[in-house]
Amino acid sequence: MSAPARPSLIYFLAAFAAGCIMAVMTHLNAVVALYGSPMYASWAGHGCGTLAAIAILVFLRFRKSGAVESGPKAEKIRVPWWGYLGGVSGAATVVAASLAVNSPLALSGAIALGLGGQVLFSLAADQWGLFGLPARRLDLRDLAAVVFILAGSVLVIMSGGAQA
């Protein structure tokens, strides 16, 4: 069995940038929730996201210069039913994060625990091959990573970043 290919630097940078953007997004949604409600923050965030996505699609469509795709990529690909759950989970994430950020956990505690939840679910998805992922056997390094992330979350919360 060959070793898996190592991702290039651009993927590390993209993942890091996504984490930074998620922290900003979480804070901004929590500000909207503070003046409205977590549910309103979810609606507002997803409404603005929809408008931004439409603008980007329009921009890309005009930039494409009307080229018609042909060949194997032109086939219609069916999205699995569970592929659309991203919108549902995104809405639930905004509501839950807005509640957590506007609590004594603050932004740092909410992000730290959110990271712990992401890693735990990701490991479960890898272990059982959920949502079409290739199944991957977990090892002690995975367990150690979770322990360190959760311990770091506790340190962030207990160090004063989450004071009442």
N, C-alpha and C positions, 0 to 999 in steps of 0.2 A: 504494500500500500504506500503510495507516495504522500509526502507531506503536503498539507494545504498551502496554496500560494499565499504569500504575505501581501497585505494590501499596501498600495502605494501611499505616499505622504498626503496626497490630495484627499483621500478618504478620512484620514485622521483629522485633517484640518476641517473638512466638512462636518464631521461628527462633533468636533469641538465648537465650531461656529453654531451648529444647531443647538447645542446645549446652552450657549450664551443667549441665543435668540429666544429659547424657551424660557429662560429666567426673566428676560425682559417682558415677554408675552405674559408670563404668569403674574408679574407685578402689575402690568397695565390692566389686565383683566380684573385683578383684585381691587384696583382703584375704581374701576367702573362698578364693581360689585358693592364697594363701600358707599357709593352715592346712589346705587339702585338696589340690586339684589344679585346673588350669584347666578340666578337664572337669567336675569337681564344681561349680565356680563357675558354669558354664553351666547345669547342671541345676538348681542351687539358685536362680539368678536367674530362669530361665524358669518354674520351679515357683511362686515367689513372684509373678511377673508374672501367671501364669495365675490364681492365687487372687485377686489384686487386680482383674483384669479381670472375673472372675465376680462379685465383690462390687459393682463399679461397674455391671455389667449388671443385677444384681438390683435395685440402688438405682434405676436409671433405669426399669426395668420398673414398679416400684411407683409411681414419680413420674409415669409416663405416664397414670395413672388409667384404664387399660384401654381407651383409645380405639383403635378399629380403623381401620387405614388403608384408604382406598379411592382409586380413581383411578389415574393412570399410575404413580405411585410405588409402588403396591402390587404391581406386577409383579415376578416373580422375575428377578433379574439374575444371569447366570452370571459367576462370577469366572474370569478367564483362568487357565490351569494354572500359569503362572509367578507369579501373584499369591501363591501359597502359599510361594514360595521365601524370602519375608521371614523366616519362622521359621528356616529353615536358615541363611540368612546371618546372622541375629541370633545363633544359637548359635555359629557360627564366629567371629563378631566378639568375643563374650565370651571364647572360648578364646584367640584371638590377642592381644587386648588384655590379658588376664590375664598372658600370657607376657611381653608387652612392658613392662608397668608394673612387674613384678617383676624387671626387668633393669636394667642401668645407664642405660637410657633414662629411667626413672622416669615419673611420670604426665605431666609436661609434654612430654617428648619423644615419648611414645606418642600423646598427643593431637595434637601438632603434625604428626607424620607421618600420623596417621589422617586429619586434615583434608586433608592433601595428597592422600592416596589417594581420599578422598571427592570432592574437586574434580576430579581427573583422571578418575575413572570417570563423574562427572556430566557432564563435558564430552563424553566419548565417547558417553554415552547421548543427550545432546542432538544431537550430530553425526549419529548414525545412527538416531535415533528409536527407541531400544530400549525395550522394555516398554510400548509404546503411546504413548510421548511424541511430541509433534510434533517432527519433525526441525528443527534450527536450525543454520544455517551459523555456524561459529566464526570469530572474527576475531582480530586482533593483541591486542586488549584481553584476550581470554580467555587467550592465551599469556602475556601479561604478568602476569596474575593468578596463574597457575600458578607462574611463575618467582618472583614475590614470596612466595607462600605457601611454596614449597619452600626459598627462601633464608631466610625467617623460621624455618622448621623447623630448618634447620642452625644458625642463630644460637641458638635455644632450647637445642638439644642441646649445642652447643659452648661455651655460656656458663657451664657449670657446673651446669645443672639436671640433667644426666645424668652424674654422677660415680660411679665404681665404689666 
